[in-house]
């Protein structure tokens, strides 16, 4: 489920950038908006994905510990 959510989000971001670059704005403004947007999404998505991986590792470790106790 999470992979589909991330894939959908990335697809929408790419489509938005395509529309941005096809607009009649000056090129330097398009580049500025693209850099700001990419940095913003990196700041938002990186912690979410890293915490998700950390939580999965902790859950695996805890299930392994539980299996070893019994």
PDB file of N, CA, C and O in Angstrom:
ATOM      1  N   UNK A   1       0.820  -1.196   0.000  1.00  0.00           N
ATOM      2  CA  UNK A   1       0.000   0.000   0.000  1.00  0.00           C
ATOM      3  C   UNK A   1       0.865   1.263   0.000  1.00  0.00           C
ATOM      4  O   UNK A   1       0.594   2.218  -0.727  1.00  0.00           O
ATOM      5  N   UNK A   2       1.917   1.245   0.834  1.00  0.00           N
ATOM      6  CA  UNK A   2       2.788   2.420   0.924  1.00  0.00           C
ATOM      7  C   UNK A   2       3.515   2.694  -0.380  1.00  0.00           C
ATOM      8  O   UNK A   2       3.700   3.845  -0.777  1.00  0.00           O
ATOM      9  N   UNK A   3       3.925   1.616  -1.042  1.00  0.00           N
ATOM     10  CA  UNK A   3       4.649   1.804  -2.305  1.00  0.00           C
ATOM     11  C   UNK A   3       3.754   2.471  -3.337  1.00  0.00           C
ATOM     12  O   UNK A   3       4.214   3.318  -4.104  1.00  0.00           O
ATOM     13  N   UNK A   4       2.482   2.098  -3.362  1.00  0.00           N
ATOM     14  CA  UNK A   4       1.553   2.723  -4.306  1.00  0.00           C
ATOM     15  C   UNK A   4       1.337   4.185  -3.976  1.00  0.00           C
ATOM     16  O   UNK A   4       1.228   5.022  -4.872  1.00  0.00           O
ATOM     17  N   UNK A   5       1.274   4.489  -2.695  1.00  0.00           N
ATOM     18  CA  UNK A   5       1.095   5.871  -2.273  1.00  0.00           C
ATOM     19  C   UNK A   5       2.294   6.720  -2.690  1.00  0.00           C
ATOM     20  O   UNK A   5       2.125   7.816  -3.224  1.00  0.00           O
ATOM     21  N   UNK A   6       3.486   6.223  -2.450  1.00  0.00           N
ATOM     22  CA  UNK A   6       4.700   6.947  -2.831  1.00  0.00           C
ATOM     23  C   UNK A   6       4.795   7.066  -4.346  1.00  0.00           C
ATOM     24  O   UNK A   6       5.151   8.125  -4.863  1.00  0.00           O
ATOM     25  N   UNK A   7       4.482   5.997  -5.056  1.00  0.00           N
ATOM     26  CA  UNK A   7       4.526   6.031  -6.515  1.00  0.00           C
ATOM     27  C   UNK A   7       3.528   7.047  -7.074  1.00  0.00           C
ATOM     28  O   UNK A   7       3.846   7.783  -8.008  1.00  0.00           O
ATOM     29  N   UNK A   8       2.334   7.086  -6.508  1.00  0.00           N
ATOM     30  CA  UNK A   8       1.329   8.062  -6.941  1.00  0.00           C
ATOM     31  C   UNK A   8       1.788   9.478  -6.655  1.00  0.00           C
ATOM     32  O   UNK A   8       1.634  10.365  -7.495  1.00  0.00           O
ATOM     33  N   UNK A   9       2.348   9.696  -5.484  1.00  0.00           N
ATOM     34  CA  UNK A   9       2.824  11.028  -5.112  1.00  0.00           C
ATOM     35  C   UNK A   9       3.941  11.487  -6.045  1.00  0.00           C
ATOM     36  O   UNK A   9       3.925  12.626  -6.509  1.00  0.00           O
ATOM     37  N   UNK A  10       4.894  10.628  -6.319  1.00  0.00           N
ATOM     38  CA  UNK A  10       5.997  10.981  -7.218  1.00  0.00           C
ATOM     39  C   UNK A  10       5.476  11.249  -8.628  1.00  0.00           C
ATOM     40  O   UNK A  10       5.939  12.174  -9.294  1.00  0.00           O
ATOM     41  N   UNK A  11       4.526  10.454  -9.081  1.00  0.00           N
ATOM     42  CA  UNK A  11       3.940  10.670 -10.405  1.00  0.00           C
ATOM     43  C   UNK A  11       3.266  12.039 -10.490  1.00  0.00           C
ATOM     44  O   UNK A  11       3.430  12.754 -11.478  1.00  0.00           O
ATOM     45  N   UNK A  12       2.512  12.400  -9.458  1.00  0.00           N
ATOM     46  CA  UNK A  12       1.857  13.709  -9.449  1.00  0.00           C
ATOM     47  C   UNK A  12       2.868  14.853  -9.426  1.00  0.00           C
ATOM     48  O   UNK A  12       2.662  15.885 -10.064  1.00  0.00           O
ATOM     49  N   UNK A  13       3.949  14.664  -8.695  1.00  0.00           N
ATOM     50  CA  UNK A  13       4.993  15.694  -8.648  1.00  0.00           C
ATOM     51  C   UNK A  13       5.632  15.863 -10.027  1.00  0.00           C
ATOM     52  O   UNK A  13       5.861  16.986 -10.477  1.00  0.00           O
ATOM     53  N   UNK A  14       5.917  14.754 -10.688  1.00  0.00           N
ATOM     54  CA  UNK A  14       6.520  14.825 -12.024  1.00  0.00           C
ATOM     55  C   UNK A  14       5.563  15.496 -13.012  1.00  0.00           C
ATOM     56  O   UNK A  14       5.987  16.324 -13.818  1.00  0.00           O
ATOM     57  N   UNK A  15       4.291  15.148 -12.954  1.00  0.00           N
ATOM     58  CA  UNK A  15       3.301  15.779 -13.839  1.00  0.00           C
ATOM     59  C   UNK A  15       3.234  17.281 -13.576  1.00  0.00           C
ATOM     60  O   UNK A  15       3.155  18.073 -14.514  1.00  0.00           O
ATOM     61  N   UNK A  16       3.266  17.672 -12.312  1.00  0.00           N
ATOM     62  CA  UNK A  16       3.246  19.104 -11.983  1.00  0.00           C
ATOM     63  C   UNK A  16       4.470  19.812 -12.553  1.00  0.00           C
ATOM     64  O   UNK A  16       4.363  20.936 -13.043  1.00  0.00           O
ATOM     65  N   UNK A  17       5.633  19.163 -12.492  1.00  0.00           N
ATOM     66  CA  UNK A  17       6.832  19.774 -13.055  1.00  0.00           C
ATOM     67  C   UNK A  17       6.752  19.878 -14.581  1.00  0.00           C
ATOM     68  O   UNK A  17       7.234  20.846 -15.169  1.00  0.00           O
ATOM     69  N   UNK A  18       6.147  18.885 -15.208  1.00  0.00           N
ATOM     70  CA  UNK A  18       5.983  18.954 -16.667  1.00  0.00           C
ATOM     71  C   UNK A  18       5.116  20.151 -17.033  1.00  0.00           C
ATOM     72  O   UNK A  18       5.445  20.905 -17.950  1.00  0.00           O
ATOM     73  N   UNK A  19       4.005  20.326 -16.315  1.00  0.00           N
ATOM     74  CA  UNK A  19       3.148  21.480 -16.588  1.00  0.00           C
ATOM     75  C   UNK A  19       3.868  22.787 -16.293  1.00  0.00           C
ATOM     76  O   UNK A  19       3.686  23.774 -17.005  1.00  0.00           O
ATOM     77  N   UNK A  20       4.687  22.796 -15.242  1.00  0.00           N
ATOM     78  CA  UNK A  20       5.458  23.998 -14.929  1.00  0.00           C
ATOM     79  C   UNK A  20       6.395  24.350 -16.084  1.00  0.00           C
ATOM     80  O   UNK A  20       6.460  25.504 -16.508  1.00  0.00           O
ATOM     81  N   UNK A  21       7.116  23.357 -16.589  1.00  0.00           N
ATOM     82  CA  UNK A  21       8.101  23.623 -17.632  1.00  0.00           C
ATOM     83  C   UNK A  21       7.453  23.907 -18.982  1.00  0.00           C
ATOM     84  O   UNK A  21       8.098  24.479 -19.860  1.00  0.00           O
ATOM     85  N   UNK A  22       6.198  23.523 -19.165  1.00  0.00           N
ATOM     86  CA  UNK A  22       5.503  23.830 -20.414  1.00  0.00           C
ATOM     87  C   UNK A  22       4.800  25.191 -20.354  1.00  0.00           C
ATOM     88  O   UNK A  22       4.260  25.648 -21.361  1.00  0.00           O
ATOM     89  N   UNK A  23       4.802  25.837 -19.193  1.00  0.00           N
ATOM     90  CA  UNK A  23       4.144  27.131 -19.063  1.00  0.00           C
ATOM     91  C   UNK A  23       4.976  28.227 -19.730  1.00  0.00           C
ATOM     92  O   UNK A  23       6.092  27.982 -20.188  1.00  0.00           O
ATOM     93  N   UNK A  24       4.420  29.427 -19.777  1.00  0.00           N
ATOM     94  CA  UNK A  24       5.113  30.527 -20.449  1.00  0.00           C
ATOM     95  C   UNK A  24       5.924  31.403 -19.480  1.00  0.00           C
ATOM     96  O   UNK A  24       6.198  32.566 -19.777  1.00  0.00           O
ATOM     97  N   UNK A  25       6.297  30.861 -18.358  1.00  0.00           N
ATOM     98  CA  UNK A  25       7.155  31.580 -17.409  1.00  0.00           C
ATOM     99  C   UNK A  25       8.571  31.680 -17.960  1.00  0.00           C
ATOM    100  O   UNK A  25       8.961  30.881 -18.812  1.00  0.00           O
ATOM    101  N   UNK A  26       9.343  32.650 -17.483  1.00  0.00           N
ATOM    102  CA  UNK A  26      10.765  32.695 -17.863  1.00  0.00           C
ATOM    103  C   UNK A  26      11.507  31.450 -17.340  1.00  0.00           C
ATOM    104  O   UNK A  26      11.171  30.904 -16.289  1.00  0.00           O
ATOM    105  N   UNK A  27      12.504  31.029 -18.089  1.00  0.00           N
ATOM    106  CA  UNK A  27      13.225  29.787 -17.752  1.00  0.00           C
ATOM    107  C   UNK A  27      13.896  29.853 -16.392  1.00  0.00           C
ATOM    108  O   UNK A  27      13.903  28.858 -15.667  1.00  0.00           O
ATOM    109  N   UNK A  28      14.463  31.003 -16.021  1.00  0.00           N
ATOM    110  CA  UNK A  28      15.139  31.081 -14.723  1.00  0.00           C
ATOM    111  C   UNK A  28      14.134  30.941 -13.578  1.00  0.00           C
ATOM    112  O   UNK A  28      14.479  30.413 -12.521  1.00  0.00           O
ATOM    113  N   UNK A  29      12.920  31.398 -13.767  1.00  0.00           N
ATOM    114  CA  UNK A  29      11.885  31.253 -12.740  1.00  0.00           C
ATOM    115  C   UNK A  29      11.422  29.797 -12.634  1.00  0.00           C
ATOM    116  O   UNK A  29      11.172  29.296 -11.538  1.00  0.00           O
ATOM    117  N   UNK A  30      11.313  29.135 -13.770  1.00  0.00           N
ATOM    118  CA  UNK A  30      10.956  27.711 -13.770  1.00  0.00           C
ATOM    119  C   UNK A  30      12.001  26.903 -13.001  1.00  0.00           C
ATOM    120  O   UNK A  30      11.668  26.040 -12.189  1.00  0.00           O
ATOM    121  N   UNK A  31      13.273  27.203 -13.278  1.00  0.00           N
ATOM    122  CA  UNK A  31      14.350  26.491 -12.596  1.00  0.00           C
ATOM    123  C   UNK A  31      14.329  26.755 -11.098  1.00  0.00           C
ATOM    124  O   UNK A  31      14.527  25.838 -10.300  1.00  0.00           O
ATOM    125  N   UNK A  32      14.092  27.994 -10.719  1.00  0.00           N
ATOM    126  CA  UNK A  32      14.018  28.346  -9.297  1.00  0.00           C
ATOM    127  C   UNK A  32      12.891  27.584  -8.608  1.00  0.00           C
ATOM    128  O   UNK A  32      13.093  27.005  -7.540  1.00  0.00           O
ATOM    129  N   UNK A  33      11.701  27.582  -9.218  1.00  0.00           N
ATOM    130  CA  UNK A  33      10.573  26.858  -8.632  1.00  0.00           C
ATOM    131  C   UNK A  33      10.832  25.356  -8.570  1.00  0.00           C
ATOM    132  O   UNK A  33      10.433  24.698  -7.609  1.00  0.00           O
ATOM    133  N   UNK A  34      11.491  24.814  -9.578  1.00  0.00           N
ATOM    134  CA  UNK A  34      11.801  23.385  -9.581  1.00  0.00           C
ATOM    135  C   UNK A  34      12.760  23.033  -8.451  1.00  0.00           C
ATOM    136  O   UNK A  34      12.564  22.027  -7.769  1.00  0.00           O
ATOM    137  N   UNK A  35      13.782  23.835  -8.244  1.00  0.00           N
ATOM    138  CA  UNK A  35      14.753  23.574  -7.172  1.00  0.00           C
ATOM    139  C   UNK A  35      14.089  23.700  -5.803  1.00  0.00           C
ATOM    140  O   UNK A  35      14.301  22.862  -4.927  1.00  0.00           O
ATOM    141  N   UNK A  36      13.289  24.745  -5.622  1.00  0.00           N
ATOM    142  CA  UNK A  36      12.587  24.920  -4.336  1.00  0.00           C
ATOM    143  C   UNK A  36      11.642  23.749  -4.085  1.00  0.00           C
ATOM    144  O   UNK A  36      11.583  23.224  -2.974  1.00  0.00           O
ATOM    145  N   UNK A  37      10.911  23.344  -5.107  1.00  0.00           N
ATOM    146  CA  UNK A  37       9.966  22.245  -4.959  1.00  0.00           C
ATOM    147  C   UNK A  37      10.682  20.932  -4.655  1.00  0.00           C
ATOM    148  O   UNK A  37      10.249  20.183  -3.779  1.00  0.00           O
ATOM    149  N   UNK A  38      11.764  20.646  -5.364  1.00  0.00           N
ATOM    150  CA  UNK A  38      12.511  19.410  -5.124  1.00  0.00           C
ATOM    151  C   UNK A  38      13.096  19.386  -3.710  1.00  0.00           C
ATOM    152  O   UNK A  38      13.053  18.360  -3.031  1.00  0.00           O
ATOM    153  N   UNK A  39      13.637  20.510  -3.277  1.00  0.00           N
ATOM    154  CA  UNK A  39      14.180  20.579  -1.913  1.00  0.00           C
ATOM    155  C   UNK A  39      13.071  20.403  -0.884  1.00  0.00           C
ATOM    156  O   UNK A  39      13.248  19.704   0.113  1.00  0.00           O
ATOM    157  N   UNK A  40      11.942  21.029  -1.124  1.00  0.00           N
ATOM    158  CA  UNK A  40      10.819  20.901  -0.191  1.00  0.00           C
ATOM    159  C   UNK A  40      10.318  19.481  -0.071  1.00  0.00           C
ATOM    160  O   UNK A  40      10.090  18.998   1.038  1.00  0.00           O
ATOM    161  N   UNK A  41      10.140  18.793  -1.207  1.00  0.00           N
ATOM    162  CA  UNK A  41       9.676  17.417  -1.159  1.00  0.00           C
ATOM    163  C   UNK A  41      10.724  16.492  -0.538  1.00  0.00           C
ATOM    164  O   UNK A  41      10.373  15.512   0.118  1.00  0.00           O
ATOM    165  N   UNK A  42      11.995  16.796  -0.739  1.00  0.00           N
ATOM    166  CA  UNK A  42      13.042  15.993  -0.103  1.00  0.00           C
ATOM    167  C   UNK A  42      12.974  16.146   1.411  1.00  0.00           C
ATOM    168  O   UNK A  42      13.103  15.167   2.146  1.00  0.00           O
ATOM    169  N   UNK A  43      12.774  17.366   1.870  1.00  0.00           N
ATOM    170  CA  UNK A  43      12.672  17.615   3.310  1.00  0.00           C
ATOM    171  C   UNK A  43      11.448  16.923   3.892  1.00  0.00           C
ATOM    172  O   UNK A  43      11.484  16.460   5.032  1.00  0.00           O
ATOM    173  N   UNK A  44      10.371  16.845   3.130  1.00  0.00           N
ATOM    174  CA  UNK A  44       9.145  16.215   3.618  1.00  0.00           C
ATOM    175  C   UNK A  44       9.233  14.691   3.537  1.00  0.00           C
ATOM    176  O   UNK A  44       8.918  14.004   4.509  1.00  0.00           O
ATOM    177  N   UNK A  45       9.654  14.159   2.395  1.00  0.00           N
ATOM    178  CA  UNK A  45       9.588  12.716   2.180  1.00  0.00           C
ATOM    179  C   UNK A  45      10.740  11.928   2.797  1.00  0.00           C
ATOM    180  O   UNK A  45      10.533  10.798   3.237  1.00  0.00           O
ATOM    181  N   UNK A  46      11.933  12.485   2.841  1.00  0.00           N
ATOM    182  CA  UNK A  46      13.086  11.733   3.354  1.00  0.00           C
ATOM    183  C   UNK A  46      12.874  11.263   4.796  1.00  0.00           C
ATOM    184  O   UNK A  46      13.087  10.082   5.070  1.00  0.00           O
ATOM    185  N   UNK A  47      12.466  12.126   5.728  1.00  0.00           N
ATOM    186  CA  UNK A  47      12.247  11.632   7.088  1.00  0.00           C
ATOM    187  C   UNK A  47      11.142  10.574   7.167  1.00  0.00           C
ATOM    188  O   UNK A  47      11.249   9.622   7.940  1.00  0.00           O
ATOM    189  N   UNK A  48      10.082  10.738   6.370  1.00  0.00           N
ATOM    190  CA  UNK A  48       8.995   9.760   6.396  1.00  0.00           C
ATOM    191  C   UNK A  48       9.498   8.397   5.950  1.00  0.00           C
ATOM    192  O   UNK A  48       9.209   7.389   6.594  1.00  0.00           O
ATOM    193  N   UNK A  49      10.243   8.355   4.861  1.00  0.00           N
ATOM    194  CA  UNK A  49      10.750   7.081   4.355  1.00  0.00           C
ATOM    195  C   UNK A  49      11.796   6.476   5.286  1.00  0.00           C
ATOM    196  O   UNK A  49      11.819   5.261   5.484  1.00  0.00           O
ATOM    197  N   UNK A  50      12.663   7.312   5.859  1.00  0.00           N
ATOM    198  CA  UNK A  50      13.681   6.797   6.771  1.00  0.00           C
ATOM    199  C   UNK A  50      13.060   6.258   8.058  1.00  0.00           C
ATOM    200  O   UNK A  50      13.488   5.219   8.560  1.00  0.00           O
ATOM    201  N   UNK A  51      12.073   6.940   8.587  1.00  0.00           N
ATOM    202  CA  UNK A  51      11.404   6.458   9.802  1.00  0.00           C
ATOM    203  C   UNK A  51      10.652   5.166   9.509  1.00  0.00           C
ATOM    204  O   UNK A  51      10.610   4.270  10.352  1.00  0.00           O
ATOM    205  N   UNK A  52      10.066   5.060   8.333  1.00  0.00           N
ATOM    206  CA  UNK A  52       9.377   3.837   7.946  1.00  0.00           C
ATOM    207  C   UNK A  52      10.342   2.659   7.897  1.00  0.00           C
ATOM    208  O   UNK A  52      10.022   1.569   8.369  1.00  0.00           O
ATOM    209  N   UNK A  53      11.524   2.881   7.326  1.00  0.00           N
ATOM    210  CA  UNK A  53      12.529   1.803   7.277  1.00  0.00           C
ATOM    211  C   UNK A  53      13.016   1.444   8.673  1.00  0.00           C
ATOM    212  O   UNK A  53      13.210   0.268   8.978  1.00  0.00           O
ATOM    213  N   UNK A  54      13.216   2.447   9.524  1.00  0.00           N
ATOM    214  CA  UNK A  54      13.661   2.199  10.890  1.00  0.00           C
ATOM    215  C   UNK A  54      12.608   1.398  11.657  1.00  0.00           C
ATOM    216  O   UNK A  54      12.940   0.449  12.367  1.00  0.00           O
ATOM    217  N   UNK A  55      11.332   1.786  11.510  1.00  0.00           N
ATOM    218  CA  UNK A  55      10.261   1.091  12.200  1.00  0.00           C
ATOM    219  C   UNK A  55      10.148  -0.356  11.734  1.00  0.00           C
ATOM    220  O   UNK A  55       9.930  -1.253  12.549  1.00  0.00           O
ATOM    221  N   UNK A  56      10.293  -0.592  10.442  1.00  0.00           N
ATOM    222  CA  UNK A  56      10.258  -1.955   9.923  1.00  0.00           C
ATOM    223  C   UNK A  56      11.405  -2.788  10.499  1.00  0.00           C
ATOM    224  O   UNK A  56      11.213  -3.959  10.825  1.00  0.00           O
ATOM    225  N   UNK A  57      12.592  -2.196  10.625  1.00  0.00           N
ATOM    226  CA  UNK A  57      13.731  -2.914  11.204  1.00  0.00           C
ATOM    227  C   UNK A  57      13.485  -3.243  12.669  1.00  0.00           C
ATOM    228  O   UNK A  57      13.804  -4.342  13.122  1.00  0.00           O
ATOM    229  N   UNK A  58      12.920  -2.298  13.408  1.00  0.00           N
ATOM    230  CA  UNK A  58      12.622  -2.538  14.823  1.00  0.00           C
ATOM    231  C   UNK A  58      11.570  -3.637  14.957  1.00  0.00           C
ATOM    232  O   UNK A  58      11.686  -4.498  15.828  1.00  0.00           O
ATOM    233  N   UNK A  59      10.558  -3.617  14.115  1.00  0.00           N
ATOM    234  CA  UNK A  59       9.522  -4.649  14.174  1.00  0.00           C
ATOM    235  C   UNK A  59      10.088  -6.014  13.827  1.00  0.00           C
ATOM    236  O   UNK A  59       9.726  -7.011  14.452  1.00  0.00           O
ATOM    237  N   UNK A  60      10.984  -6.074  12.825  1.00  0.00           N
ATOM    238  CA  UNK A  60      11.629  -7.349  12.495  1.00  0.00           C
ATOM    239  C   UNK A  60      12.468  -7.847  13.662  1.00  0.00           C
ATOM    240  O   UNK A  60      12.426  -9.028  14.007  1.00  0.00           O
ATOM    241  N   UNK A  61      13.234  -6.936  14.273  1.00  0.00           N
ATOM    242  CA  UNK A  61      14.066  -7.323  15.403  1.00  0.00           C
ATOM    243  C   UNK A  61      13.208  -7.824  16.558  1.00  0.00           C
ATOM    244  O   UNK A  61      13.534  -8.830  17.187  1.00  0.00           O
ATOM    245  N   UNK A  62      12.125  -7.131  16.832  1.00  0.00           N
ATOM    246  CA  UNK A  62      11.254  -7.537  17.931  1.00  0.00           C
ATOM    247  C   UNK A  62      10.575  -8.874  17.646  1.00  0.00           C
ATOM    248  O   UNK A  62      10.404  -9.681  18.559  1.00  0.00           O
ATOM    249  N   UNK A  63      10.189  -9.118  16.411  1.00  0.00           N
ATOM    250  CA  UNK A  63       9.567 -10.405  16.093  1.00  0.00           C
ATOM    251  C   UNK A  63      10.605 -11.527  16.169  1.00  0.00           C
ATOM    252  O   UNK A  63      10.277 -12.643  16.572  1.00  0.00           O
ATOM    253  N   UNK A  64      11.857 -11.241  15.786  1.00  0.00           N
ATOM    254  CA  UNK A  64      12.919 -12.240  15.913  1.00  0.00           C
ATOM    255  C   UNK A  64      13.204 -12.536  17.378  1.00  0.00           C
ATOM    256  O   UNK A  64      13.389 -13.695  17.750  1.00  0.00           O
ATOM    257  N   UNK A  65      13.242 -11.497  18.217  1.00  0.00           N
ATOM    258  CA  UNK A  65      13.461 -11.696  19.649  1.00  0.00           C
ATOM    259  C   UNK A  65      12.325 -12.499  20.256  1.00  0.00           C
ATOM    260  O   UNK A  65      12.556 -13.370  21.095  1.00  0.00           O
ATOM    261  N   UNK A  66      11.118 -12.216  19.844  1.00  0.00           N
ATOM    262  CA  UNK A  66       9.958 -12.936  20.367  1.00  0.00           C
ATOM    263  C   UNK A  66      10.001 -14.396  19.950  1.00  0.00           C
ATOM    264  O   UNK A  66       9.654 -15.276  20.738  1.00  0.00           O
ATOM    265  N   UNK A  67      10.425 -14.664  18.712  1.00  0.00           N
ATOM    266  CA  UNK A  67      10.512 -16.040  18.225  1.00  0.00           C
ATOM    267  C   UNK A  67      11.603 -16.809  18.969  1.00  0.00           C
ATOM    268  O   UNK A  67      11.456 -18.011  19.191  1.00  0.00           O
ATOM    269  N   UNK A  68      12.680 -16.153  19.353  1.00  0.00           N
ATOM    270  CA  UNK A  68      13.776 -16.819  20.044  1.00  0.00           C
ATOM    271  C   UNK A  68      13.447 -17.115  21.496  1.00  0.00           C
ATOM    272  O   UNK A  68      14.012 -18.048  22.067  1.00  0.00           O
ATOM    273  N   UNK A  69      12.554 -16.354  22.113  1.00  0.00           N
ATOM    274  CA  UNK A  69      12.216 -16.543  23.525  1.00  0.00           C
ATOM    275  C   UNK A  69      11.389 -17.798  23.718  1.00  0.00           C
ATOM    276  O   UNK A  69      11.580 -18.503  24.708  1.00  0.00           O
ATOM    277  N   UNK A  70      10.492 -18.097  22.819  1.00  0.00           N
ATOM    278  CA  UNK A  70       9.605 -19.244  23.019  1.00  0.00           C
ATOM    279  C   UNK A  70      10.228 -20.535  22.627  1.00  0.00           C
ATOM    280  O   UNK A  70       9.596 -21.585  22.741  1.00  0.00           O
TER     281      UNK A  70
END
